[in-house]
C-alpha cells in the first residue's frame, strides 16, 4: 500500500493536462492497484512547461478580482468516494492551464509543447522506452526563451565568489558564517591537549592579529588567517572576465555594440608626447624616412571566410544557449524522472534579494542553503546494487494483470483499497466502538472506558499509513472536484500547493513520525521563496499561486524514504495480528525490582511443565488450574506454619507440590538471610526490602519456636528418671515447708445440685426469649436447653462426668511470702 501511494502521487497529472491515462498493475480480486509507470520527462521541456505555468498563473491572479481557494477537505467525512463509472467517466474535463503559444515565434515547439510525452514517435527521442532525447537549435532556443521566468540571469561565475560550495564547506569547518550564508554547529569541538597552556601571546607558531579578522578573509585564505585549519577547501579565487551581455530585444543583430559596455577613451591612456600611433609605427603610414618602403596590403588580399555570412537567424540564440545554465547548455541527454528536476534550486544558491525582503524570506533562503550544504557534505557515491523490480515480479505472477486507466480512477481505487485495509484491521481487533470515516479520521462512537481506550490503541504503522492515505485522498478529491467542474484548473493547482504546504494542518502525520517536520519546514521555506517572487508587482498577496512542483518533490522523496520503514512496521503489525506475539521465547533482562517475582514465575512454569507431562492428553485445562490453586494454598500454609493436607489428592501431584514448596522455601529462606547479612554489614538496602526482611525473619523464628514446642510435646519432656525423682522430692519438701494444704475436690453429691442447674438453664433461656427470630444454631441450642429441663438428673450426671474426666483446669495463682 505505501508503494501504491508513492506511484500514484509520482504520476500526478500536471497543470497543463486535463486528464492522464496511466498503466496500472491490479490484483485480480481488486484489493490492490499499482500505477506501473515512471514519469520520464525531457528536462528542458519540463522546465519550459512549468515556466509557462508560472507566467500564466501570475497573469490570471493579477487579472482576477477575487481568487477563491477550494475548501479542504473537498468532500465531507461521511460522504463515500464517488464511483468513477457513475459520476466521472462520461464527464468531459475542463480546459487545463495552457497559455497560447505564438505560431510564428514558437513554431519549433508549437505542435507538441503541452503533450503528456512530448516528441514521442519522432526522431528526437529513442522510441517508446522514452529514455534519451536530442533537440534542434531552434527548439532549444524557444524552450530557453519560454523558461526565462524561472532561470537566473547570472552568467558570471565571479558572482559566486565566497558563496559557492567550497566556501560554505570551509565556513562550516571553521565554524564561521559568511554574510547571507548558513550557520552550523562546530565541526570540531575538541581542544588539543598539548596546546591548552599556550595562547596566541606565548606560542611561537601563532600569528597575532591586533584587529579582528573578517570572516571573508578566514574563508578565502584559510591557511593564512586560521591557527588550526581542518577540513577546509580552497575555493577558486576568480574566473576570467565575461563580456557576454544578454539582450532583451530579439530584433537586435547577433553582434552589436551593447549600450551597457562603456567605451574606453584613448585620450585617457595615450601619452601626451606621442607623435605617431602604434599602428602607424608598425605599418609605416606617416613615417618620414624615405629609404624605407611604406607597407601596403595587396589589392587582391581578402579576409578569411569573407564570402560567408557573419551570422544568421539562429546565431544570437546559439550564443545565448552557449552561456545558458543547465539543462539548456546541451542539445541531447537522457530522460529524468519529473521529480528529479529542481526548478527553483538555483534561486537559493544565489544571494538573497537585495530589495529588503521580509525576515522570514531571508531566513528561508538561509535554511534552504544550509540544507543544500548538509546534503553536499553527506553525499556518497552510489553503491552498485542488484536491480530489483517490484512491478516486474508482481506482473509475472498469476494474481496481477495490467491495463490502462485514468489517473483519477486509479486514485479512487487506491483510496478505497486503503480504507478497506484499515477497516479490516479495526474489525479484526473487534473494535466496534471505533469508526473510520471516508477522510481517514479515526473517531470513537461513544465515550470510551479506560479498558476500551487501551484496547483501541494502534501503533505508529497503522496511524502513519492512515495519515498518508488522508493526504492522498485530499489530492485525489481535489482532482475529482476539478473533473466535476466545481473548480477551475487554477483553483486546482492552488489547492494542490496548499495541501502540500500545509500537511501539518491538514493531517497529523508528524505525530507518528516526527522527523517529517523537516519536510514540513522545507515546504514552508520553499513557499516563502515562491510567494515572494510570485506575488511581486503587479500580482499582490493572496491565494492563486499553483506552482506546486517543488513541494510535490519534497513529499515524493519523503515517501520514497519512508517506504522501507513502513514496510517493516506494517509487516510486524500484520504478523503480530495473525501469528501473535513471540516475546515468550525471548530471554528478557530481569530488573532488580522484579527478581523475586521472576524466580517465582520460573518455578511455577517448571511445575506447570511437569504437570503437563504427567497428565494425559485429553485432560481439561481447568484441572491444571485447580492444581495451581493447591500450589499457592500449600505455600501459604507453609508460611503460616499450618499443616497442609488435601484428602483425595493423587500422590504424584502431591509430591510435585511438596517439591515446589520445598524449593521455594529454600530460596525464600536464603534470600532472607542474605538480605539480613547485607543489612548487618551496612550496605545500602531499600527500605521496603528491610521491612520485608524483618517480617520474614520473625516468621522464621516463630516457625522454629513452634517446631521446638511441638517436638517437646511429642518427644519430651527431655528429663531422666533420676532428675524427675529429684524434681518431685524437691517439690514435696517445698510444699511441706510452706505448710501446704490441698484444695479438696467437691463431693460427687450435693443437695442443691438440681436447683443450681435449673437456675443456670433459666439464665441461658432468657437470652433467647427476647429474640423474635432465631437462626439454625440458636434453635439447636434452645432445643438442648429444653431437653435439659425435661431430664435434669441425666444432664447433671453428664456435666459431673465431664468435669471429673477433663485434663485442663483454670489457672490458680498462688503467691509465696
C-alpha positions in Angstrom: 0.0 0.0 0.0 2.8 2.6 0.7 4.3 1.7 -2.7 0.9 2.2 -4.4 0.5 5.6 -2.8 4.1 6.6 -3.9 3.5 5.5 -7.5 0.1 7.2 -7.6 1.5 10.6 -6.4 4.5 10.2 -8.7 2.3 10.1 -11.8 0.0 13.0 -10.9 -1.4 15.0 -13.9 0.4 18.2 -14.4 -1.4 21.6 -14.6 -1.3 21.6 -18.4 -3.0 18.2 -18.6 -6.8 17.9 -18.1 -6.5 14.1 -17.8 -3.8 11.5 -17.8 -4.0 7.8 -18.8 -1.7 5.6 -16.8 -0.7 2.0 -16.9 -1.8 0.1 -13.8 -1.0 -3.3 -12.3 -4.1 -4.5 -10.5 -4.8 -7.6 -8.4 -7.3 -9.9 -9.9 -9.7 -9.6 -6.9 -9.4 -5.8 -6.8 -7.6 -5.5 -3.5 -4.6 -3.5 -4.8 -3.9 -1.1 -7.7 -0.3 -0.1 -8.5 0.5 2.6 -11.1 3.1 0.9 -13.3 4.8 4.0 -14.9 7.8 6.1 -14.4 7.1 9.8 -15.2 10.1 10.4 -17.5 10.5 13.9 -18.9 12.8 15.9 -21.2 14.3 18.2 -18.7 14.4 21.4 -20.9 10.8 20.8 -22.0 9.6 20.2 -18.4 11.4 23.3 -17.3 9.7 25.4 -20.0 6.3 23.9 -19.3 6.4 24.9 -15.6 7.8 28.4 -16.6 4.7 28.8 -18.8 2.5 27.8 -15.8 4.3 30.4 -13.7 3.7 33.1 -16.3 0.1 32.2 -16.9 -0.8 31.8 -13.2 0.7 35.2 -12.4 -1.3 36.8 -15.2 -4.5 35.0 -14.1 -4.1 36.1 -10.5 -3.4 39.7 -11.5 -6.5 39.8 -13.8 -8.9 38.2 -11.3 -10.5 40.5 -8.7 -11.1 37.7 -6.2 -9.5 34.3 -6.2 -11.4 31.9 -4.0 -9.4 28.9 -2.7 -11.1 25.5 -2.7 -12.2 24.1 0.6 -10.4 21.3 2.4 -11.3 18.5 2.8 -13.1 18.6 -0.6 -15.7 16.1 0.5 -17.4 15.6 3.9 -16.1 12.9 6.3 -19.2 10.7 5.8 -19.5 11.2 2.0 -18.4 8.0 0.3 -15.9 8.3 -2.6 -17.6 8.9 -5.9 -17.9 6.0 -8.3 -15.8 6.5 -11.4 -18.2 4.8 -13.8 -21.3 6.5 -12.5 -20.1 10.1 -11.8 -16.9 10.8 -13.7 -16.4 8.5 -16.7 -18.7 10.4 -19.1 -17.9 13.9 -17.8 -15.7 15.9 -20.2 -12.9 17.6 -18.1 -12.5 21.3 -18.2 -9.7 23.1 -20.1 -6.3 22.8 -18.4 -3.9 25.7 -17.9 -2.4 26.1 -21.3 -1.0 29.5 -22.3 -1.5 30.0 -26.0 1.7 29.9 -28.0 2.6 32.1 -31.0 2.5 30.1 -34.2 5.4 32.1 -35.7 7.7 32.7 -32.7 7.1 29.3 -31.1 6.8 27.3 -34.2 9.5 24.9 -33.2 7.6 23.6 -30.2 4.0 24.7 -31.1 2.7 21.3 -32.0 3.8 19.2 -29.1 4.6 21.5 -26.2 1.7 20.5 -24.0 1.7 16.8 -24.8 1.9 14.2 -22.0 5.1 12.7 -23.5 6.4 15.3 -26.0 8.1 14.3 -29.2 7.1 10.6 -28.8 7.2 8.8 -32.1 9.6 11.3 -33.6 13.3 11.1 -34.3 14.0 13.4 -31.3 13.5 10.5 -28.8 14.8 7.0 -28.9 11.4 5.3 -29.0 8.6 4.0 -26.8 11.0 3.5 -23.9 11.5 7.3 -23.8 15.0 7.2 -22.3 17.1 9.7 -24.4 16.4 12.9 -26.3 18.0 15.2 -28.8 16.7 18.6 -29.9 17.4 21.1 -32.7 18.8 24.5 -32.1 15.5 26.3 -32.8 13.7 24.0 -30.3 16.3 24.6 -27.6 16.3 28.3 -28.2 12.5 28.5 -28.0 12.4 26.4 -24.8 15.1 28.6 -23.2 13.2 31.7 -24.1 10.0 30.3 -22.6 11.9 29.3 -19.4 13.3 32.7 -18.7 10.9 33.5 -15.8 12.5 30.6 -13.8 16.1 30.9 -14.9 18.7 33.1 -13.3 20.2 36.0 -15.2 23.6 35.4 -13.5 26.2 34.3 -16.1 29.5 35.4 -14.5 30.9 32.8 -12.1 32.7 35.5 -10.2 29.2 36.4 -8.7 29.5 33.3 -6.6 32.9 34.3 -5.0 32.7 33.2 -1.3 29.2 32.0 -2.0 29.8 28.6 -3.6 30.0 25.0 -2.3 33.7 25.0 -1.3 33.3 28.3 0.6 30.4 27.1 2.5 32.2 23.8 3.4 35.2 25.8 4.6 33.0 28.1 6.7 31.3 25.0 8.2 34.7 23.5 9.1 35.9 26.8 10.6 32.6 27.4 12.4 32.1 30.8 10.8 29.1 32.2 8.9 29.6 34.0 5.6 27.3 37.0 5.0 24.0 35.7 3.9 25.2 32.1 4.3 24.1 29.4 6.8 25.5 28.8 10.3 26.4 25.4 11.6 27.3 23.7 14.8 31.1 23.4 15.4 32.6 20.6 13.3 35.5 20.1 15.7 34.6 20.6 19.4 37.9 19.2 20.8 40.8 21.2 22.1 44.4 20.0 21.5 45.6 18.9 25.0 49.2 19.8 24.1 48.2 23.4 23.4 45.9 24.1 26.3 48.6 26.1 28.1 49.5 28.1 25.1 47.7 31.2 23.8 48.3 33.5 20.9 50.7 35.5 23.1 53.1 32.8 24.3 53.1 30.4 21.4 55.8 30.5 18.8 53.6 29.1 16.0 50.7 31.5 16.4 50.2 34.7 14.3 49.0 37.6 16.4 46.2 39.7 14.8 45.7 43.0 16.5 42.4 43.7 14.7 39.6 41.1 14.4 39.9 39.2 11.1 36.9 39.4 8.8 35.1 36.2 8.1 35.6 36.6 4.4 39.4 36.6 4.9 39.3 33.5 7.0 37.3 31.6 4.4 39.2 32.9 1.4 42.6 32.2 2.9 42.0 29.5 5.5 45.7 28.5 5.9 46.8 32.1 6.4 44.2 33.5 8.8 43.4 30.5 11.0 45.5 28.8 13.6 44.2 25.3 13.1 42.5 24.9 9.7 41.0 21.4 9.4 38.7 20.0 6.6 38.9 23.3 4.7 38.6 23.6 0.9 40.4 26.1 -1.3 37.9 27.9 -3.5 38.6 29.3 -6.9 39.7 32.9 -6.5 38.4 34.4 -9.7 37.3 33.4 -13.2 38.1 35.1 -16.5 36.0 38.2 -17.1 32.9 37.5 -19.1 32.0 40.1 -21.7 28.7 38.5 -22.8 25.7 40.6 -22.3 22.2 39.0 -22.6 20.0 41.1 -24.9 16.3 41.6 -24.1 15.5 42.8 -27.6 15.2 39.9 -30.1 15.3 42.3 -33.1 18.9 43.3 -32.5 21.6 41.5 -34.6 23.7 38.8 -33.1 26.8 41.1 -32.9 26.1 44.6 -31.9 27.5 47.3 -29.7 25.7 47.0 -26.3 25.0 50.3 -24.6 25.9 48.7 -21.3 29.5 48.4 -22.3 31.1 51.8 -21.8 33.7 52.7 -24.4 37.2 53.3 -23.2 38.5 56.7 -24.4 42.0 56.6 -25.9 42.7 60.1 -24.5 42.8 58.7 -21.0 45.6 56.2 -21.8 47.7 57.6 -24.6 50.9 59.6 -23.6 50.8 63.3 -24.4 54.3 63.4 -26.1 53.4 60.5 -28.6 53.6 61.9 -32.2 52.8 58.7 -34.0 50.3 55.9 -33.3 51.2 52.3 -32.7 49.6 51.2 -35.9 51.4 53.9 -37.9 54.7 52.8 -36.4 54.1 49.2 -37.4 52.7 49.7 -40.9 54.8 52.8 -41.9 52.0 55.2 -42.5 53.2 58.7 -41.7 56.9 57.6 -41.4 59.2 60.4 -42.7 62.1 58.1 -43.5 62.4 57.9 -47.3 64.7 55.0 -47.6 62.1 52.5 -46.3 59.1 51.4 -48.4 55.7 52.1 -46.9 53.9 48.8 -46.2 50.6 48.3 -48.0 48.3 45.3 -48.4 47.9 44.0 -52.0 44.6 44.9 -53.6 43.6 41.2 -54.1 44.0 40.3 -50.4 40.7 39.3 -48.7 40.0 38.2 -45.1 39.4 34.6 -44.4 35.7 33.4 -44.7 34.9 36.7 -46.4 32.2 35.2 -48.5 30.5 33.5 -45.5 27.8 35.3 -43.6 28.9 36.5 -40.2 25.6 35.4 -38.6 22.2 34.0 -39.4 18.8 33.9 -37.7 20.0 31.3 -35.1 23.3 32.9 -34.2 22.0 35.1 -31.4 20.1 32.1 -30.0 23.2 29.9 -30.2 25.3 32.4 -28.3 22.6 32.7 -25.7 22.5 28.9 -25.3 26.3 28.8 -25.0 26.0 30.9 -21.8 22.8 29.2 -20.7 22.7 27.3 -17.4 21.9 23.6 -17.1 19.8 21.9 -18.7 19.8 24.4 -21.7 23.6 24.2 -22.3 23.2 20.9 -24.3 21.2 19.6 -27.1 20.9 16.0 -26.1 20.7 14.0 -23.0 18.9 11.3 -21.1 15.3 11.5 -19.7 14.9 12.1 -16.0 12.0 11.5 -13.7 9.8 14.5 -13.2 10.5 14.7 -9.5 14.2 14.9 -10.2 14.0 18.3 -11.9 14.9 21.0 -9.4 13.0 24.0 -10.8 14.0 26.6 -8.2 17.2 25.3 -6.6 19.3 28.0 -8.3 17.2 30.7 -6.6 18.5 30.0 -3.1 22.0 29.1 -4.3 22.3 32.8 -5.2 22.4 35.8 -2.8 19.0 36.7 -1.2 17.2 39.6 -2.9 18.7 43.0 -2.1 15.3 44.9 -2.1 14.9 44.3 1.7 12.7 41.2 1.7 10.8 40.2 4.9 12.8 38.4 7.6 11.0 35.1 7.0 12.1 35.1 3.4 15.8 35.8 4.2 15.6 33.1 6.9 14.1 30.6 4.4 16.9 31.4 1.9 19.5 30.6 4.6 17.7 27.4 5.8 17.4 26.0 2.2 21.1 26.9 1.6 22.0 25.1 4.9 20.1 22.1 3.8 22.0 22.1 0.4 25.4 22.3 2.2 24.4 19.4 4.5 23.4 17.3 1.6 26.7 18.0 -0.1 28.6 17.0 3.0 26.8 13.7 3.3 26.7 12.9 -0.4 28.1 9.5 -1.0 29.0 7.6 -4.2 26.1 5.3 -5.2 26.9 1.7 -4.5 26.3 -0.9 -7.2 23.3 -2.9 -6.1 21.3 -5.7 -7.7 18.3 -4.3 -9.5 15.0 -5.4 -8.0 11.9 -4.5 -9.9 8.8 -5.0 -7.7 6.4 -4.4 -10.6 8.0 -6.9 -12.9 8.0 -9.5 -10.1 4.3 -8.9 -9.4 3.4 -8.9 -13.1 5.0 -12.3 -13.6 2.6 -13.9 -11.0 -0.9 -15.1 -11.9 -2.5 -12.7 -9.4 -1.7 -9.4 -11.2 -2.8 -8.1 -14.6 -2.0 -4.8 -16.4 -4.3 -2.3 -18.1 -4.5 1.4 -18.8 -7.0 3.6 -16.8 -7.4 7.3 -15.9 -5.3 8.6 -13.1 -8.3 9.8 -11.1 -9.9 6.3 -11.4 -6.6 4.8 -10.1 -6.6 7.3 -7.3 -10.2 6.5 -6.2 -9.3 2.8 -6.3 -6.2 3.3 -4.1 -8.2 5.3 -1.6 -11.0 2.7 -1.4 -8.4 -0.1 -1.0 -6.6 1.7 1.8 -9.9 2.4 3.5 -10.9 -1.3 3.3 -7.5 -2.5 4.6 -7.6 -0.2 7.6 -11.2 -1.2 8.3 -10.2 -4.9 8.2 -7.6 -4.3 10.9 -10.1 -2.4 13.1 -12.7 -5.1 12.8 -10.1 -7.9 13.4 -9.4 -6.4 16.8 -13.2 -6.3 17.3 -13.2 -2.5 18.0 -16.8 -1.9 17.2 -16.7 1.4 19.1 -14.2 3.0 16.6 -15.3 4.5 13.3 -13.1 5.2 10.4 -14.7 7.9 8.2 -14.0 8.3 4.5 -11.5 11.1 5.1 -9.4 8.6 7.2 -10.3 10.1 10.6 -10.5 7.6 13.4 -13.3 8.6 15.8 -14.8 6.8 18.8 -18.6 6.4 18.6 -19.0 6.8 22.3 -17.1 7.8 25.4 -14.6 5.0 25.9 -13.7 3.3 29.1 -10.1 3.0 30.1 -10.0 -0.6 29.1 -11.5 0.2 25.7 -9.1 3.1 25.2 -6.2 0.7 25.9 -7.5 -1.9 23.6 -8.1 0.6 20.8 -4.5 1.8 20.7 -2.9 1.3 17.4 0.8 1.6 16.7 2.6 4.2 14.6 2.5 1.9 11.5 -1.4 2.0 11.4 -1.7 5.7 12.1 1.1 6.8 9.8 -0.4 4.8 6.9 -3.8 6.3 7.7 -2.5 9.9 7.6 -0.6 9.2 4.3 -3.8 7.9 2.8 -5.6 11.0 4.2 -3.2 13.3 2.3 -3.6 11.1 -0.8 -7.4 11.4 -0.6 -7.1 15.2 -0.3 -5.1 15.3 -3.6 -7.4 12.8 -5.4 -10.6 14.6 -4.2 -9.2 17.9 -5.5 -8.8 16.3 -8.9 -12.3 14.9 -8.7 -13.8 18.3 -7.9 -12.0 19.7 -11.0 -13.4 16.8 -13.1 -16.9 17.6 -11.9 -16.5 21.2 -12.9 -16.8 22.5 -9.3 -13.4 24.3 -9.5 -11.3 25.6 -12.4 -7.7 24.4 -13.1 -6.2 27.5 -11.4 -8.1 26.6 -8.2 -7.0 23.0 -8.5 -3.3 24.0 -8.8 -3.6 26.4 -5.9 -5.4 23.7 -3.8 -2.7 21.1 -4.5 0.1 23.6 -3.5 -1.9 24.5 -0.3 -2.3 20.8 0.6 1.5 20.0 0.1 2.5 23.2 2.0 0.1 22.6 4.9 0.5 18.8 5.6 0.9 19.7 9.3 -2.6 21.3 9.5 -4.5 19.0 7.1 -3.1 15.8 8.5 -1.4 14.6 11.7 1.5 12.7 10.2 4.0 14.4 12.4 2.5 12.7 15.5 3.7 9.3 14.3 6.9 10.2 12.5 8.2 13.4 14.0 11.2 13.6 11.7 8.9 14.7 8.8 8.9 18.1 10.5 12.0 18.6 8.3 9.8 18.1 5.2 7.1 20.5 6.6 9.8 23.1 7.3 11.3 22.7 3.8 7.9 23.2 2.2 7.4 26.3 4.3 10.7 27.7 3.2 10.0 26.9 -0.5 6.6 28.6 -0.1 8.3 31.8 1.2 10.6 31.8 -1.8 7.9 31.1 -4.4 5.3 33.5 -2.9 7.9 36.3 -2.6 8.7 36.1 -6.3 5.2 35.2 -7.5 3.4 37.9 -5.6 5.8 40.7 -6.7 4.2 43.6 -8.5 1.7 43.7 -10.2 0.3 40.4 -8.7 -0.1 41.1 -5.0 -0.8 38.9 -2.0 -3.5 36.2 -1.5 -4.3 32.8 -2.9 -3.8 31.9 -6.5 -0.3 30.5 -6.7 -0.4 27.0 -8.1 3.4 26.3 -8.6 3.3 23.0 -6.7 6.2 21.1 -8.3 8.9 21.9 -5.6 6.6 21.0 -2.7 5.5 17.9 -4.6 9.1 16.8 -4.9 9.7 17.1 -1.2 6.8 14.7 -0.3 7.7 12.3 -3.0 11.2 11.9 -1.7 9.8 11.6 1.8 7.5 8.8 0.6 10.5 7.1 -1.1 12.5 7.1 2.1 9.6 6.1 4.4 8.6 3.1 2.3 11.2 0.6 3.7 10.4 1.7 7.3 6.7 1.5 6.7 7.0 -1.9 5.1 8.9 -3.2 8.1 6.4 -1.6 10.5 3.4 -2.9 8.7 4.9 -6.4 8.3 5.5 -6.5 12.1 1.9 -5.3 12.7 0.3 -7.9 10.4 2.5 -10.8 11.7 1.5 -9.8 15.3 -2.1 -9.7 14.3 -2.2 -13.1 12.6 0.5 -15.0 14.5 0.5 -13.3 17.9 3.5 -12.1 19.9 6.6 -14.2 20.2 8.0 -12.5 23.2 7.7 -15.6 25.3 10.7 -17.2 23.6 13.0 -14.2 24.1 15.0 -14.1 27.3 14.3 -10.8 28.9 16.6 -9.0 31.3 15.2 -9.1 34.8 15.4 -5.9 36.8 16.2 -5.7 40.4 12.7 -4.8 41.3 11.2 -8.0 39.6 13.9 -10.6 40.6 11.7 -12.3 43.2 8.5 -12.4 41.0 10.7 -13.6 38.1 12.0 -16.6 40.2 8.5 -17.4 41.3 7.2 -17.3 37.8 10.0 -19.5 36.5 9.4 -22.0 39.3 5.7 -22.0 38.6 6.4 -22.6 34.9 8.6 -25.6 35.7 5.9 -27.1 37.9 3.4 -26.4 35.1 5.6 -28.2 32.6 5.9 -31.2 35.0 2.2 -31.3 35.4 1.5 -31.2 31.7 4.0 -34.0 31.1 2.3 -36.1 33.8 -1.4 -35.5 32.8 -3.0 -37.3 29.8 -3.6 -35.5 26.6 -7.4 -35.2 26.8 -7.5 -33.7 30.3 -9.1 -30.3 30.7 -7.2 -27.1 31.3 -9.2 -26.3 34.5 -7.6 -29.4 36.2 -4.3 -27.7 35.8 -5.7 -24.5 37.3 -7.0 -26.5 40.3 -3.6 -27.9 40.9 -2.1 -24.4 40.7 -4.6 -23.3 43.3 -3.5 -26.1 45.6 0.1 -25.0 44.9 -0.5 -21.5 46.2 -2.5 -22.8 49.1 0.3 -25.1 50.1 2.8 -22.2 50.0 0.5 -20.1 52.2 0.2 -22.9 54.7 4.0 -23.3 54.8 4.4 -19.6 55.6 1.8 -19.6 58.3 3.1 -23.0 59.7 -0.2 -24.8 59.2 -0.2 -28.4 58.1 -1.3 -28.8 54.5 -3.2 -31.9 53.5 -5.8 -32.3 50.8 -7.7 -35.6 51.1 -8.1 -37.5 47.9 -5.2 -35.7 46.1 -3.2 -38.1 43.9 0.2 -38.9 45.4 2.3 -37.9 42.3 0.7 -34.4 42.2 1.1 -34.1 46.0 4.8 -34.9 45.6 5.2 -32.3 42.9 3.5 -29.7 45.1 5.7 -30.6 48.1 8.8 -30.4 45.9 7.7 -27.0 44.7 7.1 -25.7 48.2 10.4 -27.0 49.4 12.3 -25.4 46.5 10.6 -22.1 47.1 11.1 -22.3 50.8 14.8 -22.9 50.4 15.1 -19.9 48.1 12.9 -17.8 50.4 15.0 -18.5 53.5 18.3 -18.0 51.7 17.2 -14.6 50.4 16.0 -13.6 53.9 19.4 -14.5 55.4 21.3 -12.9 52.5 19.5 -9.6 52.9 19.9 -9.7 56.7 23.6 -10.1 56.2 23.7 -7.1 53.9 21.8 -5.0 56.4 24.2 -6.1 59.1 27.2 -5.1 57.0 25.7 -1.6 56.5 25.1 -2.0 52.7 22.6 0.2 51.0 19.3 -1.6 51.2 15.9 -0.4 50.0 13.5 0.4 52.9 10.9 -1.9 51.5 13.4 -4.8 51.4 14.4 -4.1 55.0 10.8 -4.1 56.2 10.1 -7.3 54.4 13.3 -8.9 55.8 12.1 -8.2 59.4 8.8 -9.9 58.7 10.5 -12.9 57.1 12.9 -13.4 60.0 10.0 -13.1 62.5 8.1 -15.7 60.6 11.1 -18.0 60.5 11.7 -17.6 64.3 8.0 -18.4 65.0 8.2 -21.4 62.8 11.3 -22.6 64.6 9.8 -22.0 68.1 6.6 -23.8 67.1 8.7 -26.7 65.8 10.6 -26.8 69.1 7.4 -26.8 71.2 5.8 -29.4 69.0 8.9 -31.7 69.4 8.8 -31.1 73.2 5.2 -32.1 73.3 5.8 -35.1 71.1 9.0 -36.5 72.5 9.5 -34.6 75.7 10.0 -33.8 78.4 13.7 -34.5 77.9 14.2 -35.5 81.6 15.9 -38.7 83.1 14.3 -40.7 85.9 16.8 -39.5 88.5 16.1 -35.9 87.5 12.3 -36.5 87.7 12.6 -38.1 91.2 14.8 -35.1 92.4 12.2 -32.6 91.0 9.3 -34.4 92.7 11.2 -34.7 96.0 12.1 -31.0 96.0 8.5 -30.0 95.2 7.2 -32.1 98.1 9.8 -30.7 100.6 9.0 -27.2 99.4 5.2 -27.7 99.9 5.7 -29.2 103.4 7.9 -26.3 104.4 5.2 -23.9 103.3 2.5 -25.8 105.3 0.6 -26.5 102.1 -2.9 -27.8 102.5 -4.6 -29.4 99.3 -7.7 -27.9 97.9 -10.4 -30.7 98.3 -12.3 -31.7 95.2 -16.1 -31.1 95.6 -18.1 -34.1 96.7 -20.0 -36.0 94.0 -23.4 -35.5 95.5 -24.7 -32.1 96.7 -28.2 -31.4 97.9 -28.7 -28.2 95.9 -27.3 -29.6 92.6 -30.6 -29.7 90.8 -31.6 -26.2 91.9 -28.4 -24.7 90.7 -28.7 -26.5 87.3 -32.3 -25.2 86.8 -31.2 -21.6 87.7 -28.4 -21.9 85.1 -30.7 -23.2 82.5 -33.2 -20.4 83.1 -30.4 -17.9 82.7 -29.4 -19.4 79.4 -33.0 -19.5 78.2 -33.6 -15.8 79.0 -31.1 -14.9 76.3 -33.3 -16.5 73.6 -36.7 -15.3 74.9 -36.1 -11.6 73.9 -35.2 -12.5 70.2 -38.0 -12.7 67.7 -36.2 -14.7 65.0 -33.6 -17.4 65.7 -31.1 -18.9 63.3 -30.3 -22.6 62.9 -27.6 -22.8 65.6 -29.6 -20.8 68.1 -32.7 -23.1 67.6 -30.4 -26.1 68.2 -29.1 -24.7 71.5 -32.6 -23.8 72.7 -33.7 -27.4 72.0 -30.8 -28.7 74.1 -31.8 -26.4 77.0 -35.4 -27.7 76.8 -34.1 -31.3 76.8 -32.1 -30.5 80.0 -35.2 -29.1 81.6 -37.0 -32.3 80.9 -34.3 -34.6 82.3 -32.2 -32.6 84.8 -30.8 -35.7 86.5 -29.3 -37.1 83.3 -27.9 -33.7 82.4 -26.3 -33.2 85.8 -24.7 -36.6 85.7 -23.2 -35.8 82.2 -21.8 -32.5 83.4 -20.2 -34.0 86.5 -18.6 -36.8 84.4 -17.1 -34.2 82.0 -15.6 -32.2 84.9 -14.1 -35.2 86.6 -12.5 -36.6 83.4 -11.2 -33.4 81.8 -7.4 -32.8 81.9 -7.4 -29.0 81.7 -8.3 -26.7 84.6 -8.3 -23.0 85.0 -5.1 -21.4 86.3 -4.8 -21.0 90.1 -2.2 -18.3 91.1 -0.5 -18.7 94.4 1.8 -16.1 95.8 4.6 -17.2 98.1 5.7 -15.0 101.0 
